[in-house]
Amino acid sequence: MSLQSLALIENWPVPTAAAAVVRADGTLAGAHGPTGQRFPLASVTKPLAAYAVLVAYEEGAIDLDEPAGPEGATVRHLLAHTSGLAFDEQRVMAAPGARRIYSNTGFEALGDHVAKATDIPFADYLHQAVLEPLGMTSTMLEGSPAKDGVSTVDDLVRFAAEVQAPRLLDARTVLDAMTVTYPGLTGILPGYGHQRPNDWGLGFEIRDGKSPHWTGASSSPRTFGHFGQSGTFLWIDPDARAACVALTDRPFGAWAVEAWPPFTDAVLTELRAGA
């Protein structure tokens, strides 16, 4: 039976919305809205880009602890937003590993680093390493690896299924990606203010005890994923053994802060009831 809670997106103050839930075994628990429509992902691009970086690591093209980005920083620092680079400019604001500074510039440095190491433009590498093998035919990177992805709910369901039961990566690598990297660092979670700590894995944000947060009050602390300023999110809750994707065409704002957590809680309640 399809999840009835997904219909709550009809109440969101957005022109268009689509959502779906995929279980850890790869089965679709439910979908609602135009799941084949393409939406700008904004920062939901980052987990896709990070996955490609991790493929490059497993292929031996790069190492997570090799120098990348500003002086003293590594690939791991860039993935975990601890390189010290500013949010959206080529400016170093802290020593590597000292603070959690959410950085689009850092992900652009990652893309450049992988492109140089593989001699393949990063958008092409992402396509070859992640999108094509997963059958994500409606997804593409149209610019920055930090924020210029375009995709559909149908495609992101394929990605969320992969992360829950990896075929492209070793499961231990994905476990590292969903585990706090450089624990204890404080920082600002965009849209939600200062978090102590502001926990992050390798390209994925980790919920832990953050408050306020864009996931639900009943989301497990192990929940990880990302949201985007284009009104998009992808979360994976290992305790619920499920992932949820929601894409809209209205920029993130107060409406999302109010609408997303109760939506997630309704989905989780229904999943736990055995839907």
C-alpha positions as CSV (number, residue, x, y, z in Angstrom):
1,M,0.0,0.0,0.0
2,S,1.3,3.4,-0.9
3,L,2.1,5.8,2.0
4,Q,-0.9,8.1,2.6
5,S,1.3,10.6,4.4
6,L,3.0,11.5,1.1
7,A,-0.2,13.3,0.1
8,L,0.6,16.0,2.7
9,I,2.8,17.7,0.0
10,E,-0.6,18.8,-1.5
11,N,-0.8,21.2,1.5
12,W,2.6,22.8,0.9
13,P,2.5,26.4,-0.4
14,V,4.4,25.5,-3.5
15,P,3.4,25.5,-7.2
16,T,4.6,21.9,-7.7
17,A,5.9,19.2,-5.4
18,A,6.8,15.5,-5.8
19,A,7.9,13.0,-3.1
20,A,8.7,9.3,-2.6
21,V,9.9,6.9,0.0
22,V,12.2,4.0,-0.8
23,R,13.0,1.2,1.7
24,A,16.4,-0.2,2.4
25,D,15.6,-3.3,0.4
26,G,15.1,-1.1,-2.7
27,T,11.3,-1.4,-2.8
28,L,9.2,1.8,-3.3
29,A,7.0,2.4,-0.2
30,G,5.1,5.2,-2.0
31,A,5.2,8.2,-4.3
32,H,3.1,11.3,-4.9
33,G,3.1,14.1,-7.4
34,P,5.0,14.4,-10.8
35,T,8.0,12.1,-9.9
36,G,9.3,12.2,-13.4
37,Q,9.5,16.1,-13.5
38,R,13.0,17.6,-13.4
39,F,13.7,20.1,-10.6
40,P,16.9,22.1,-9.8
41,L,18.4,20.4,-6.8
42,A,20.5,23.2,-5.3
43,S,22.6,21.6,-2.5
44,V,21.0,18.2,-2.8
45,T,23.6,18.1,-5.6
46,K,26.3,17.7,-2.9
47,P,25.6,14.0,-1.9
48,L,25.7,13.0,-5.6
49,A,29.0,14.8,-6.1
50,A,30.4,13.3,-2.9
51,Y,29.4,9.8,-4.1
52,A,31.4,10.4,-7.3
53,V,34.4,11.6,-5.3
54,L,34.2,8.4,-3.2
55,V,34.1,6.3,-6.3
56,A,37.2,8.1,-7.5
57,Y,38.8,7.2,-4.1
58,E,37.8,3.5,-4.4
59,E,39.2,3.5,-8.0
60,G,42.5,4.7,-6.7
61,A,42.4,8.0,-8.6
62,I,42.6,10.0,-5.4
63,D,43.1,9.5,-1.7
64,L,40.9,11.0,1.0
65,D,43.9,12.3,2.9
66,E,45.9,13.7,0.0
67,P,46.2,17.5,-0.2
68,A,43.3,19.3,-1.9
69,G,41.9,22.9,-1.6
70,P,43.6,25.4,0.6
71,E,47.0,24.8,2.2
72,G,47.0,22.0,4.8
73,A,43.5,20.8,3.7
74,T,42.7,17.3,2.2
75,V,39.9,15.7,0.2
76,R,38.4,14.6,3.5
77,H,38.4,18.2,4.8
78,L,36.6,19.4,1.7
79,L,33.9,16.6,1.9
80,A,33.3,17.4,5.6
81,H,33.2,21.2,5.2
82,T,36.2,21.6,7.4
83,S,38.8,22.9,4.9
84,G,38.4,26.4,6.2
85,L,37.1,27.8,2.9
86,A,34.4,30.4,3.0
87,F,30.8,29.6,1.9
88,D,30.9,31.1,-1.6
89,E,34.3,32.7,-2.2
90,Q,37.9,31.8,-2.5
91,R,38.8,32.9,1.0
92,V,40.3,30.9,3.9
93,M,38.5,31.6,7.1
94,A,40.0,29.0,9.4
95,A,42.7,26.4,9.7
96,P,41.7,23.0,8.2
97,G,39.9,20.9,10.8
98,A,39.2,23.8,13.2
99,R,35.6,24.8,12.3
100,R,32.7,23.4,10.3
101,I,32.3,26.1,7.6
102,Y,29.7,25.0,5.1
103,S,31.3,25.7,1.7
104,N,30.1,25.6,-1.8
105,T,33.6,26.7,-2.8
106,G,35.0,23.5,-1.1
107,F,32.8,21.3,-3.3
108,E,33.9,23.2,-6.4
109,A,37.5,22.5,-5.3
110,L,36.6,18.8,-5.0
111,G,35.2,18.8,-8.5
112,D,38.4,20.4,-9.8
113,H,40.6,18.0,-7.9
114,V,38.8,14.9,-9.2
115,A,38.8,16.3,-12.8
116,K,42.5,16.9,-12.6
117,A,43.3,13.5,-11.1
118,T,41.1,11.6,-13.7
119,D,41.6,13.9,-16.7
120,I,37.8,13.8,-17.0
121,P,35.5,16.9,-16.5
122,F,33.7,16.4,-13.2
123,A,30.2,16.5,-14.7
124,D,31.3,13.7,-17.0
125,Y,32.9,11.7,-14.2
126,L,29.7,12.0,-12.1
127,H,27.7,10.7,-15.1
128,Q,30.0,7.8,-15.7
129,A,30.6,6.9,-12.1
130,V,27.2,7.3,-10.5
131,L,24.3,8.5,-12.8
132,E,24.7,6.0,-15.7
133,P,25.3,2.9,-13.6
134,L,22.2,3.7,-11.5
135,G,20.0,4.5,-14.5
136,M,19.6,8.1,-13.5
137,T,18.8,9.2,-17.0
138,S,17.1,12.5,-16.1
139,T,19.9,13.8,-13.9
140,M,22.7,16.0,-14.9
141,L,25.2,18.5,-13.5
142,E,24.9,21.8,-15.3
143,G,27.7,23.7,-13.5
144,S,28.9,23.7,-9.9
145,P,29.2,20.3,-8.1
146,A,27.9,22.2,-5.0
147,K,24.6,23.3,-6.3
148,D,23.9,22.9,-10.1
149,G,22.4,19.4,-10.3
150,V,19.0,18.8,-11.9
151,S,17.0,15.6,-11.3
152,T,13.7,13.9,-10.7
153,V,12.2,12.1,-7.7
154,D,12.3,8.9,-9.7
155,D,16.1,9.3,-10.2
156,L,16.9,10.3,-6.6
157,V,14.9,7.2,-5.4
158,R,17.5,5.1,-7.3
159,F,20.3,7.0,-5.6
160,A,18.7,6.7,-2.2
161,A,18.3,2.9,-2.7
162,E,22.0,2.7,-3.7
163,V,23.2,4.5,-0.6
164,Q,21.1,2.2,1.6
165,A,22.4,-1.0,-0.1
166,P,25.6,0.1,-2.0
167,R,26.6,-1.5,-5.2
168,L,28.9,1.2,-6.6
169,L,30.9,1.6,-3.3
170,D,32.1,-0.7,-0.6
171,A,29.6,-0.6,2.3
172,R,32.4,0.4,4.6
173,T,33.0,3.6,2.5
174,V,29.3,4.5,2.8
175,L,29.5,3.9,6.5
176,D,32.3,6.4,6.7
177,A,30.3,8.9,4.7
178,M,27.4,8.6,7.2
179,T,29.6,8.8,10.3
180,V,30.6,12.1,11.9
181,T,33.9,13.3,10.5
182,Y,36.0,15.6,12.8
183,P,33.5,15.3,15.8
184,G,32.7,18.2,18.1
185,L,33.1,21.0,15.6
186,T,30.6,23.9,15.8
187,G,29.2,25.8,12.8
188,I,26.2,27.3,11.1
189,L,23.7,25.0,9.4
190,P,22.3,27.2,6.6
191,G,18.7,28.3,7.3
192,Y,18.8,26.8,10.9
193,G,21.6,28.8,12.6
194,H,24.5,27.9,14.9
195,Q,24.7,24.2,15.9
196,R,26.8,22.9,18.7
197,P,28.0,20.5,17.4
198,N,27.4,20.8,13.6
199,D,27.9,17.2,12.7
200,W,28.7,16.2,9.2
201,G,30.0,13.1,7.4
202,L,31.6,12.9,4.0
203,G,29.3,15.0,1.8
204,F,26.2,14.1,3.9
205,E,24.8,16.2,6.8
206,I,24.1,14.1,10.0
207,R,21.1,14.9,12.1
208,D,22.4,13.8,15.6
209,G,20.9,16.1,18.2
210,K,20.6,19.2,16.1
211,S,17.7,21.6,16.9
212,P,16.1,23.2,15.0
213,H,16.4,20.8,12.0
214,W,14.8,20.2,8.7
215,T,14.0,16.5,9.5
216,G,11.4,15.3,11.9
217,A,11.3,15.3,15.7
218,S,11.1,11.5,15.5
219,S,13.9,11.2,13.0
220,S,16.7,9.0,14.4
221,P,20.0,10.8,15.4
222,R,21.6,8.6,12.7
223,T,19.5,10.2,9.9
224,F,21.7,11.7,7.2
225,G,21.2,13.5,3.9
226,H,20.9,17.1,2.6
227,F,18.4,19.8,1.8
228,G,18.7,22.4,-0.9
229,Q,17.8,26.1,-1.2
230,S,15.6,25.3,-4.2
231,G,13.1,23.7,-1.8
232,T,14.4,20.1,-2.0
233,F,15.6,17.4,0.4
234,L,16.8,13.8,0.7
235,W,17.0,12.1,4.0
236,I,18.0,8.5,4.8
237,D,17.1,7.1,8.3
238,P,18.9,3.9,8.9
239,D,16.8,3.1,12.0
240,A,13.6,3.4,9.9
241,R,15.3,1.5,7.1
242,A,14.0,4.0,4.6
243,A,14.8,7.2,2.7
244,C,12.6,10.1,1.5
245,V,13.0,12.4,-1.4
246,A,11.0,15.6,-1.9
247,L,11.5,18.1,-4.7
248,T,9.6,21.4,-5.2
249,D,9.8,24.5,-7.3
250,R,9.7,27.1,-4.5
251,P,12.9,28.3,-2.8
252,F,13.5,27.2,0.8
253,G,12.1,29.5,3.4
254,A,9.9,29.7,6.4
255,W,7.3,27.6,4.6
256,A,9.8,24.7,4.5
257,V,10.9,25.1,8.1
258,E,7.2,24.7,9.1
259,A,6.2,22.0,6.6
260,W,9.0,19.6,6.4
261,P,9.4,18.3,10.0
262,P,5.7,17.3,10.5
263,F,5.7,15.7,7.0
264,T,8.7,13.6,7.9
265,D,7.2,12.6,11.2
266,A,4.0,11.5,9.4
267,V,6.0,9.4,7.0
268,L,8.0,7.8,9.8
269,T,4.8,7.1,11.8
270,E,3.3,5.4,8.9
271,L,6.4,3.4,8.1
272,R,6.6,2.3,11.8
273,A,3.0,1.2,11.6
274,G,4.0,-1.3,9.0
275,A,3.0,0.5,5.8
